[in-house]
Amino acid sequence: MEQPEPTNTKAGFVALIGAPNAGKSTLLNALVGSKVSIVSRKVQTTRALVRGIALEGDTQIVFVDTPGIFKPKRRLDRAMVTSAWGGAGDADVVALLLDVRRGIDEEAEAILGKLPELKQPKVLILNKIDLIERSKLLELAAKLNEKVPFAHTFMISALNGDGIGTLKSQLAAMMPAGPWLYPEDQISDAPLRMLAAEITREKIYERLHEELPYQSTVETDQWQQRPDGSVRIEQTVFVERDSQRKIVLGKGGQTIKAIGQAARKEIAEIAEAPVHLFIFVKVRENWSDDPERYREMGLEFPKG
């Protein structure tokens, strides 16, 4: 059998780090060209290292969307921060994303203080540049480069796509030579089940972000391909108290019905098939102290 011709492919990992709400998920979606990471108004919603895979010519770039780095208070927070720095440490390039309107605030200072510990090349991505005067933007870029020597500084608007092409081609140039890490048609290695759970969780937050605290998680229990090409999905929403369960269900089940309809529509898009979605809401006290839940979210359970 003839060996295929060797190709000059490149592939590598880019860790996107930044404070909560810097726009990492929006940027990831813009770079990959598909919705692979949860986008929410509520901070700290990306819990696991959801990867998006972008192709640029003969280069495959795997983006590790780390959880927002913030001051951890609870056990779940600590797991998320540990996960963020762990993801950064394993990447070929570390990309710091900053919201230019917030400038060098306390959270940015904390991240800048830790960045020198990472040996990889670092790039700076200044986001939301359409919302600030150019002179202030250049001043901020200069200040940040004084604090940490960045290999490149990019100025973008993740929302309207400005600067995304340049960023993508430059990151591709920084990737090491080697075979592609994922099949060409695979945009995300987060299994569809996990992605489906993230979508439902996002819809819960969109609907109830004022009423429902962080003590909720969603798990996809069943993903069944049916002979007619459709998918039957069963999910469970876990909350910590019965009062929270009542909020999620809503009067006469209206709230969960609306959440289910919104989630089903988006899940059908990623599954590329009609979806039958069944959502159950259960009380599981202290789920946020259960190591098994963390493993399912791709996080390490922090001791103590």
MARKE-89228 format. One line per 4 residues: number of its first residue (from 0); their letters; for each residue z, x, y of N, C-alpha, C. Coordinates in steps of 0.001 Angstrom, whole numbers. Atoms other than C-alpha are relative to their C-alpha. Example, Ala and Ser with C-alpha at 12.3 -4.5 7.8 and 13.67 -1.06 7.14 Angstrom:
<atoms>
0	as	0,890,-1190,7800,12300,-4500,0,900,1200  -60,-820,-1190,7140,13670,-1060,730,-770,1090 $
</atoms>
This chain:
<atoms>
0	meqp	0,841,-1191,0,0,0,0,882,1249  86,-810,-1212,-930,1375,3418,1227,-181,878  -1122,74,-934,1909,2243,5762,-519,-491,1349  459,418,-1328,1702,463,9131,33,1185,964 $
4	eptn	38,-1067,-1010,811,2681,12066,1327,64,744  -1249,-74,-770,3907,4039,13848,-255,-493,1430  162,503,-1367,4456,2303,17178,1023,675,912  -918,-635,-947,6115,3597,20320,1005,-1015,540 $
8	tkag	-932,1038,-450,8733,886,20386,1319,607,476  -1328,-375,-492,12054,1103,22217,898,-1215,-138  -948,1124,87,15182,-983,21836,1392,498,342  -1365,-396,-329,18703,-927,23175,799,-1155,571 $
12	fval	-941,1016,-477,21707,-2789,24516,361,226,1459  -480,-49,-1379,22583,-3602,28129,1204,-927,103  -1193,831,-196,26120,-4822,28847,35,-482,1441  -127,581,-1341,26336,-7195,31799,1479,-243,266 $
16	igap	-1406,247,-301,29777,-6960,33327,145,-419,1464  -224,468,-1357,31244,-8498,36431,1127,-995,34  -1083,960,-159,33924,-10770,37821,-495,-1399,-378  414,1367,297,33944,-14461,36869,-868,-562,1132 $
20	nagk	894,670,-958,31211,-16479,38576,-880,943,823  922,-914,-710,29197,-13390,39632,-1450,-432,-241  1351,483,304,26190,-15127,38055,-607,649,-1227  523,-702,1176,25907,-13235,34751,-833,-912,-897 $
24	stll	705,899,916,24896,-16244,32691,-1346,-430,580  1264,386,-650,22263,-17338,35220,-1001,1149,-75  867,-1181,65,20881,-13778,35309,-546,176,-1414  412,-159,1398,20803,-13574,31509,-1104,-998,-339 $
28	nalv	1021,1015,266,18868,-16826,31323,-1321,334,688  1222,-363,-740,16391,-15578,33970,-723,1163,-682  596,-1179,639,15831,-12259,32147,-631,-348,-1343  464,329,1351,15412,-13803,28716,-1044,-1112,37 $
32	gskv	970,1083,-124,13455,-16824,29930,351,-1194,-850  -431,1141,803,15502,-19261,27892,1507,-116,129  -1441,195,-166,18948,-20765,27967,748,553,-1210  -738,-562,1133,21081,-18516,25780,1467,167,297 $
36	sivs	-1404,-188,-318,24349,-18312,27640,458,-1172,839  -518,1179,-690,26537,-21103,28930,66,257,1509  -79,-109,-1461,26182,-21668,32675,887,-1133,482  -947,1023,-402,29061,-23498,34276,586,311,1357 $
40	rkvq	-681,-207,-1287,30728,-24044,37608,1372,602,-220  -1372,-420,260,34025,-23236,35959,0,1459,-454  1,-1425,347,34922,-19561,35713,507,205,-1427  -501,-421,1319,35662,-17742,32442,-475,-906,-1133 $
44	ttra	465,876,1077,33470,-19979,30306,-692,763,-1119  648,-755,1070,31650,-17243,28380,1090,697,-792  -1120,-555,764,34106,-16453,25625,-454,1099,-950  433,-985,997,32090,-14558,23064,-1126,843,585 $
48	lvrg	1078,-872,-474,29554,-11766,23442,-1342,-607,-388  1286,644,294,26492,-13992,23502,-1108,949,431  1076,-934,-327,23406,-11818,23362,-1299,-751,240  1339,520,-239,20057,-12673,24845,-972,1145,-200 $
52	iale	941,-1072,320,16974,-10734,23800,-1269,-167,827  1190,52,-857,14206,-9922,26270,-1015,1032,-477  1065,-938,345,10857,-8293,25574,-713,419,1280  735,-534,-1151,9205,-6034,28143,-989,1007,-561 $
56	gdtq	984,-885,630,5974,-4565,26793,419,309,-1423  -379,-387,1367,6884,-2553,23682,1505,242,-132  -1452,-229,0,10609,-2586,24532,763,-1296,-196  -881,1151,195,13280,-4949,23291,1355,336,647 $
60	ivfv	-1289,-222,-676,16354,-5275,25522,964,-1080,-473  -1002,953,471,19429,-6889,23996,1125,-41,1033  -1032,138,-1035,21754,-8216,26689,1289,-524,-608  -1317,426,450,25430,-8451,25903,670,-629,1209 $
64	dtpg	-602,690,-1140,26868,-11077,28220,1501,-54,-215  -1438,-101,233,30504,-10068,28364,735,-1081,763  -788,966,-767,33215,-12502,29413,344,584,1363  -389,-479,-1334,34124,-12276,33093,1285,796,-93 $
68	ifkp	-1187,-844,42,36655,-9554,33693,945,-449,1108  -959,519,-978,39766,-10878,35394,1385,427,-465  -1362,-392,389,43534,-10390,35310,494,-930,-1107  -363,880,1114,44580,-11665,31880,1459,-444,61 $
72	krrl	-1377,517,11,47638,-13907,31713,367,-487,-1397  -322,558,1311,47422,-15726,28402,-693,812,-1087  552,-744,1129,46534,-14478,24956,-1527,-121,-56  1451,193,36,43042,-16008,25098,-667,840,1093 $
76	dram	543,-812,-1095,42458,-14308,28477,-82,1467,-417  -42,-1419,396,43490,-10934,27029,-1094,316,-1015  1062,-208,1004,41112,-11351,24080,-1352,97,680  1284,12,-694,38268,-12105,26486,-245,1303,754 $
80	vtsa	161,-1242,-779,38916,-9035,28667,-226,1192,-926  187,-1081,982,39273,-6712,25666,-1431,-31,-536  1350,197,509,36017,-8146,24354,-1037,488,1014  941,-410,-1048,34295,-7502,27698,-127,1512,55 $
84	wgga	64,-1473,-85,35219,-3812,27873,-529,596,-1298  535,-480,1286,34494,-3374,24148,-1513,-104,-23  1450,202,-51,31008,-4796,24659,-671,1015,887  566,-982,-931,30420,-2469,27587,-34,1386,-642 $
88	gdad	-104,-1332,604,31541,578,25603,-1042,268,-1064  976,-165,1086,28998,-41,22840,-1448,-6,485  1371,196,-489,25952,-491,25098,-668,1322,386  752,-1187,-460,23199,1969,26095,51,119,1517 $
92	vval	-77,35,-1464,23376,914,29753,1032,-1047,388  -975,968,-511,26194,-778,31640,-496,-489,1350  487,574,-1257,25065,-3160,34391,1117,-803,651  -1031,726,-739,27625,-4253,36970,-669,-987,943 $
96	lldv	569,1040,-845,26734,-7541,38605,1039,-457,1018  -923,435,-1050,28318,-8413,41947,-634,-1083,861  407,1024,-956,28088,-11491,44145,187,601,1392  -77,-721,-1282,27247,-9991,47553,881,-714,1019 $
100	rrgi	-823,721,-972,29086,-12747,49416,1470,351,-151  -1412,-339,220,32367,-11699,47825,289,1462,289  -173,-1420,-329,31770,-7987,48426,958,696,-956  -926,-769,843,34378,-5529,47158,1380,-653,91 $
104	deea	-1305,661,5,37247,-7904,46479,894,635,-1068  -993,-568,928,40286,-7309,44275,-567,160,-1418  552,-59,1356,38408,-8092,41053,-1062,1096,-114  1024,-1052,7,35494,-5824,41974,661,1373,-7 $
108	eail	-753,-1273,-45,37970,-3018,42801,501,372,-1389  -545,-249,1342,39575,-3397,39361,-1094,492,-950  1112,-402,873,36196,-3130,37618,-503,1391,386  478,-1315,-479,35047,-179,39783,958,1109,-418 $
112	gklp	-1012,-985,405,38316,1586,38911,-139,411,-1460  116,-280,1441,37614,1344,35170,-1371,538,-404  1378,-389,382,33852,2013,35200,-157,1478,-350  179,-1420,334,34156,5846,35272,417,359,-1433 $
116	elkq	-414,-267,1391,35828,5617,31815,-1176,-155,-970  1166,214,869,32479,4496,30398,-1028,1098,252  873,-1186,-121,30096,7375,29691,-1480,-356,243  1426,348,-73,26800,5451,29695,-517,-41,1437 $
120	pkvl	575,206,-1338,24373,5290,32631,381,-1389,504  -413,1277,-586,25452,2547,35007,-989,-422,1076  847,512,-1078,23322,330,37204,766,-1089,736  -647,1002,-847,24416,-1904,40056,-1007,-1112,303 $
124	ilnk	871,1143,-311,22952,-5389,40435,712,-864,1038  -572,828,-1063,23663,-7130,43723,-712,-1346,-27  567,1344,181,23155,-10866,43265,239,-882,1230  -81,990,-1094,22624,-13751,45733,-339,642,1359 $
128	idli	352,-752,-1220,20961,-11444,48299,-610,-886,1083  587,905,-998,19277,-14421,49981,1073,-650,878  -1086,665,-735,22713,-15489,51256,755,953,933  -711,-983,-821,23618,-12367,53285,-1010,754,880 $
132	ersk	891,-773,-890,22163,-10372,56219,-346,1339,-645  476,-1238,620,20113,-7331,55205,870,1206,354  -809,-1160,-414,22229,-4865,57223,1320,50,-784  -1266,67,760,25419,-6060,55468,-247,371,-1456 $
136	llel	374,-274,1391,23655,-5824,52110,-123,1511,-231  198,-1453,127,22636,-2179,52644,1325,746,141  -1325,-612,-207,26131,-1318,53871,843,-122,-1279  -751,246,1241,27688,-2873,50735,-522,897,-1126 $
140	aakl	609,-848,1037,25239,-1018,48453,444,1453,163  -398,-1387,-270,26111,2298,50119,1464,220,-379  -1442,-110,307,29880,1686,49807,243,60,-1505  -182,59,1456,29611,814,46113,-475,1282,-669 $
144	nekv	519,-1239,583,27520,3901,45358,883,1200,320  -990,-1065,-292,30168,6060,47034,1114,-20,-1033  -1116,149,942,32779,4682,44638,-390,396,-1425  487,-305,1354,30699,4995,41443,-1457,435,126 $
148	pfah	1408,-414,-81,27463,6971,41026,-878,-850,-925  896,860,792,25010,4273,39878,-1379,654,-105  1339,-569,206,21694,5402,38371,-1046,-764,815  918,841,-783,19930,2493,40100,784,-1119,649 $
152	tfmi	-564,1193,-644,20798,-279,42532,-1116,-1031,135  991,1080,-69,18952,-3590,42239,522,-1115,887  -382,1124,-856,18964,-6416,44754,-797,-1221,-450  666,1141,632,18225,-9797,43224,584,-1345,451 $
156	saln	-561,1348,-11,18634,-13533,43356,-297,-575,-1382  198,470,1382,19179,-14655,39755,-511,-1437,-10  354,1408,-29,18746,-18276,40772,-1479,-231,324  1411,253,-335,15332,-18035,42436,-966,1061,-541 $
160	gdgi	877,-935,706,14024,-15058,40436,-392,1248,778  336,-1196,-793,13740,-12480,43262,535,1267,-656  -434,-1312,505,13836,-8912,41923,210,76,-1498  -259,10,1457,14128,-9961,38257,-1007,880,-741 $
164	gtlk	1045,-784,670,10801,-8359,37243,255,1497,84  -291,-1430,-199,11705,-4959,38734,1197,430,-832  -1221,-296,766,15158,-5070,37153,-330,136,-1487  330,16,1428,13724,-5893,33725,-813,1233,-396 $
168	sqla	849,-1142,378,11060,-3153,33770,782,1315,93  -797,-1231,-132,13553,-507,34959,995,139,-1155  -927,-36,1144,16090,-1461,32272,-760,373,-1277  819,-325,1177,13299,-1288,29675,-267,1506,-53 $
172	ammp	277,-1439,-62,12511,2254,30858,1217,832,-430  -1232,-723,345,16159,3225,30206,391,-138,-1478  -355,229,1408,16178,2053,26584,-467,1147,-890  406,-1096,897,16086,4608,23748,-1162,-400,-915 $
176	agpw	1101,241,936,13063,4959,21456,581,-439,-1343  -461,450,1315,13397,3184,18127,-595,-1348,-345  563,1294,414,12411,122,16113,748,-1154,663  -653,1174,-562,13147,-3351,17443,1169,-428,-887 $
180	lype	-1230,348,714,16580,-4666,16482,-20,-1439,-523  63,1417,387,15615,-8340,16136,-1458,-426,-142  1372,519,102,12522,-10306,15061,-481,-483,1372  578,297,-1316,10174,-10986,17975,318,-1409,496 $
184	dqis	-177,1389,-438,10726,-14741,17985,1470,-411,127  -1427,351,-17,14523,-14547,17954,593,314,1376  -467,-269,-1364,15814,-14974,21505,1497,200,79  -1445,-164,-80,19483,-15023,20657,554,165,-1392 $
188	dapl	-563,-146,1343,21523,-13755,17743,1269,-828,-138  -1086,961,160,24250,-16262,18518,-570,-1117,-866  589,1028,871,23683,-18647,15635,-99,-1319,754  210,1275,-674,22389,-22030,16677,1258,-868,-22 $
192	rmla	-1235,802,92,25647,-23583,15491,939,326,1149  -912,-433,-1052,27629,-21518,17974,-549,-416,1369  644,370,-1251,25121,-22146,20750,166,-1505,246  -170,1448,-120,25330,-25882,20054,1419,-340,448 $
196	aeit	-1398,222,-393,29127,-25721,20349,201,355,1476  -112,-421,-1405,28803,-23850,23666,-594,-1064,930  650,1015,-836,26438,-26506,25027,918,-1216,152  -904,1158,-74,28839,-29329,24140,1211,322,864 $
200	reki	-1162,-399,-807,31731,-27377,25669,-368,3,1488  463,-8,-1383,29689,-26914,28838,-56,-1433,552  114,1391,-454,29028,-30668,29029,1381,-622,235  -1374,486,-197,32753,-31377,28623,527,492,1349 $
204	yerl	-475,-558,-1274,33517,-29047,31537,-696,-641,1195  735,613,-1111,30783,-30499,33709,565,-1375,331  -467,1372,-171,32191,-33959,33180,1486,-60,392  -1466,128,-121,35932,-33218,33140,674,1222,607 $
208	heel	-578,-1290,-413,36440,-29900,34919,1259,-148,846  -1236,175,-777,39122,-31355,37195,1157,-449,-893  -1063,639,788,41031,-33266,34520,445,793,-1219  -309,-636,1288,40839,-31081,31443,181,1495,194 $
212	pyqs	-201,-1449,-159,42403,-27612,31436,-761,779,-1069  753,-837,937,41117,-24691,29390,324,-249,-1456  -411,185,1388,42931,-25872,26287,-939,-943,-748  905,776,849,39843,-27205,24565,-1026,951,-575 $
216	tvet	1049,-810,612,37375,-25713,22143,-862,-932,-850  916,828,800,34386,-27042,20213,-468,824,-1187  531,-683,1181,33354,-26162,16680,-1091,-866,-637  1062,706,722,30142,-27077,14882,338,72,-1482 $
220	dqwq	-444,24,1401,31269,-28177,11422,-1165,-120,-974  1111,241,925,27937,-29231,9976,-1326,75,747  1354,-106,-566,24289,-28382,10667,-948,-239,-1162  752,388,1197,22084,-30221,8232,-1451,-316,357 $
224	qrpd	1435,292,-192,18288,-30054,8197,-342,-1196,-871  336,1184,780,16987,-33458,7120,-1479,16,-371  1394,-35,480,13747,-34120,5187,-1019,-392,1079  960,426,-1029,12165,-35790,8246,-146,1020,1136 $
228	gsvr	136,-1041,-1023,12542,-32543,10232,1090,-44,1064  -1084,85,-990,15519,-33747,12285,1239,759,-504  -1223,-724,348,18954,-32112,12316,1201,-913,225  -1255,743,-161,22283,-33818,11718,1095,1017,301 $
232	ieqt	-1038,-956,-413,25102,-32040,13552,1328,-737,167  -1351,528,-221,28816,-32738,13339,814,1062,721  -835,-925,-767,31132,-31177,15891,1395,-593,188  -1356,433,-317,34853,-31312,16536,435,651,1291 $
236	vfve	-613,-508,-1232,36417,-30982,19958,1503,53,-270  -1441,-139,192,39945,-29606,19643,698,80,1347  -835,-71,-1201,42511,-30273,22363,1440,198,-463  -1375,-338,406,46219,-29448,22423,961,-1183,41 $
240	rdsq	-927,1146,-109,47724,-32835,23301,-770,-1311,-96  641,1301,142,47017,-36505,22670,-502,-521,1352  434,455,-1340,46788,-37133,26436,-1376,589,340  1309,-635,-232,43865,-34673,26557,-1077,-674,-853 $
244	rkiv	958,689,888,42222,-36443,23623,-482,-1280,658  359,1260,-673,42317,-39712,25565,-959,257,1162  883,-340,-1129,40679,-37999,28577,-1426,258,-511  1327,-355,537,37833,-36620,26438,-722,-1240,-541 $
248	lgkg	628,1215,541,37228,-39958,24695,-416,-950,1123  293,933,-1093,37380,-41997,27916,201,-1438,-447  -246,1411,283,37790,-45758,28143,-1093,-543,-923  969,542,966,36171,-47368,25111,-980,1038,-520 $
252	gqti	863,-1079,513,34717,-43962,24138,-1174,329,907  1145,-195,-902,32423,-43938,27195,-222,1467,368  139,-1397,-446,33169,-40335,28226,-638,863,-1074  539,-843,1080,32518,-38738,24841,-1444,-399,-312 $
256	kaig	1372,463,231,29385,-40865,24497,-961,677,990  839,-630,-1032,27990,-39530,27793,-131,1500,-240  15,-1443,300,28963,-35949,26853,-960,262,-1170  846,-138,1187,27269,-36392,23460,-1488,-149,312 $
260	qaar	1411,205,-355,24042,-37710,24998,-568,1223,725  458,-1165,-765,23800,-34788,27448,-145,1225,-909  25,-1155,908,24611,-32239,24738,-1157,-112,-987  1046,200,1008,22206,-33763,22205,-1372,377,554 $
264	keia	1288,-278,-626,19301,-33484,24634,-259,1514,56  187,-1458,-106,19884,-29753,25224,-41,676,-1360  3,-601,1348,20661,-28952,21582,-1363,-224,-654  1330,308,560,17390,-30654,20595,-1041,988,529 $
268	eiae	934,-979,-580,15570,-28270,22960,104,1343,-697  -136,-1319,646,17047,-25124,21394,-321,-67,-1494  266,138,1440,16730,-26490,17839,-1478,-330,-249  1412,406,88,13144,-27614,18584,-178,-1071,-1081 $
272	apvh	52,1100,978,13831,-30756,16535,833,-1160,532  -869,1125,-368,15224,-34261,16979,1407,247,-556  -1378,-294,406,19030,-34117,16788,821,-1286,-72  -997,1074,114,21614,-36625,15523,1353,688,132 $
276	lfif	-1244,-724,-291,24916,-35496,17038,1204,-925,-135  -1241,757,180,28336,-36748,15933,1161,870,450  -1102,-808,-545,31363,-35563,17911,1338,-694,-281  -1353,499,269,34975,-35992,16789,982,746,904 $
280	vkvr	-992,-646,-873,37974,-35293,19034,1340,8,-723  -1256,-115,748,41133,-33977,17358,1021,806,789  -1098,-763,-611,44509,-32737,18527,385,1102,-987  -512,-1112,822,45385,-29296,17199,921,803,906 $
284	enws	-961,-655,-885,48551,-28040,18813,-94,1518,-142  -32,-1480,-41,48594,-24388,19865,-1211,651,-652  1182,-648,588,45021,-23715,18730,-236,1359,652  272,-1266,-698,44939,-20949,21365,889,1139,-508 $
288	ddpe	-790,-1062,630,47545,-19050,19289,-400,212,-1459  426,-72,1394,45573,-19306,16036,-1093,1068,-164  977,-1096,141,43799,-16042,14990,-1361,-454,-521  1251,458,597,41165,-17974,12995,-969,-530,1064 $
292	ryre	854,525,-1091,39889,-19727,16159,-670,1137,753  548,-1142,-747,39395,-16351,17816,-1153,617,-783  1064,-582,824,37379,-14994,14888,-1264,-848,105  1160,876,-90,35125,-18041,15094,-717,135,1340 $
296	mgle	625,-185,-1325,34520,-17297,18793,-473,1437,186  463,-1377,-101,33714,-13648,18018,941,885,805  -965,-789,-781,36894,-12367,19683,1049,586,-930  -1137,-546,748,39662,-10122,18422,1267,-687,464 $
300	fpkg	-1264,671,-348,43087,-11759,18302,966,1046,550  -895,-1009,-554,45378,-9845,20687,1418,-176,-523  -1372,47,505,48786,-8985,19270,960,-168,1184  -1081,60,-991,51903,-9931,21199,-236,-982,1109 $
</atoms>
